[in-house]
């Protein structure tokens, strides 16, 4: 069941120019200034909410706060207009934080938006990649917005992109975040490729599987030293869910894809934001009903594609914890053939910590 929409109201447009961002490249598909108009938002919200299912609208980018705040005020009114009695509706927004102000904070607090704030660590780590187009780092502006969100009681977590630079400093990252009063983290590895004279290779900013394993090992040790853990790491909680036979809550750990769809600023629909590509365009909401797209064969084909894993994976003792990993990371240069580039990272980390995962799961049960 689709319970989440990833919406790109400003398309790939962003006021930052982070060198590891894969979505900036979507400007080849959507050049120029891209903005979702209210008629498209109305169409999307009405078609999704008429299904009657609980739904989460996840506003992402690019940078979604490039949209005027009035756009999101109208979004709330449209959700009220098209919602059914008792229907569960929630909103999240993933932002670099630089454009937030008092009005934004009041709005996010009033309507219970869960905010994902992109922060890669202390100034030297964050500013290494997360820069403005003129080359200035964005840390000083993001740091101010942490206090802004906290002062207004806005629920937020931190999304940290792991690169070859900050992945080497796990304790420093966790301690830094906690010193800022932040207790909810997501860590996403920046696994990208680049063209070199020798052909396609893993990008220089991407962490190696060994570095990812060591990072997870260290942070897991900090996370699991008390029960319940004193801070939240989404990936570890997903592992506990998998151990308990529950839905993990992270798509890359699901047996197949299909828990969400991406809606671009103009109503184009894709199965995943990693696959905003002409080949995988599922339709446009102005031409095809959401119900037809969500139940269509092309989306089902994409969703089931994740379950096609090498035979050797079927006998892996750690399969329940990864289910073959994200499709995007399979068959990458320098990685195992057909398996996820992070296979050895997962195996190494899980081999050292599986008994502790099982122990925590038993306590949760």
C-alpha positions, 0 to 999 in steps of 0.5 A: 500500500502506498502510504507516502508521497515524495513531492518535489514542489520546486523540482530540482531547484535549490539555493545551495549547490552541494557537490554530492547532490544527485537531484540537481542533475534532474535539471536536465529533465526539468530545466529553468525555474520549476514551481508547482502551481495550486491547480496541480497541488489540488489535483494531486491532493484530491486524487490521493485523499479520495482513496481514504487511506492514511497518507503522508505528504513528504515535501522534498527537493531540490529545496521545497522552501523555495516555494512561498509559505503561502503555497503551503498554507494553501496546501493545508486548506486543500488537505482539509477540503479533500480529506474524509472524516477521521482520515489520517494525514501528516506532512513532513518537509526535508530542508537545508534550513537556510530559508526558515524564519519566524513565520515558517517556524510558527506555521510548521509548529501549528500544523505539526510538520515533521522537519528533516534538517540537513546537517552534516556535522560541525562547521568543517564537516558540513561546509566541506560539501554543503555550499552556496553557489558562490562557494560560501559554506551554509553551516552558520545559517543552518546552525541558527535555524536549529535554535529557531525550530527548538524555540517554536517546538517544531518536531525535527530530526537531522539527516546527515549525508555520509561522505568520505570525510565525515564517515571517519568521525562517528563519535564526533558527529553523534556527540556534536548533535547531542550537544545541540539538543538533537536526538533523532538522526538519519544517516544516508551514504552518498554513494554516487558515480563519476566519469573518469579517464578510466571510465565510470567509478565510484565518486571520490566523496563516496564512503567505502563499504569498510568505512560505512561498516566501521561508522555503523559499528561505532554509532550502534555501540553508542546507541545500544549502551542503554535501554531504551536508547537515549537517542534515535537512529532510524536505521537501527530502529528499522533493524529491530523492526525487521528482527521482530517481523514488522515492516522496517520503515525504511524502503531499502530494507523492504522485500520490494519497493512500492511504499511511496511514489514521487510527484514532480512539480508539474504532476509527473509521477515516478516510482522513486526519486533515484529513478526520476528518469524518462524510462521510469516515468509512470504518467502525469496526474493531469492525464492519468488518475493517481489510482491508475498509476499506483495500481499500474503494471509499470509501477508493479514491475519496478516494485518487484524488481527489488526482489530479484536478487542473486541466488547466493543472497537467498542463503545469506543469514542477514537477508532479513536485515537488507533484502538485497538493499536499494536497487540504486546501489546494485552492480556499481563499479568496484562493488560485487556483481549484481549485489548492493555496493554496501553488501560487505558493509552490512555483512561486517556490521551485522556479523559483529552486532547481530546478537545485540540486535536480537537482544534489544528486539527481545526487550522491545517484544 
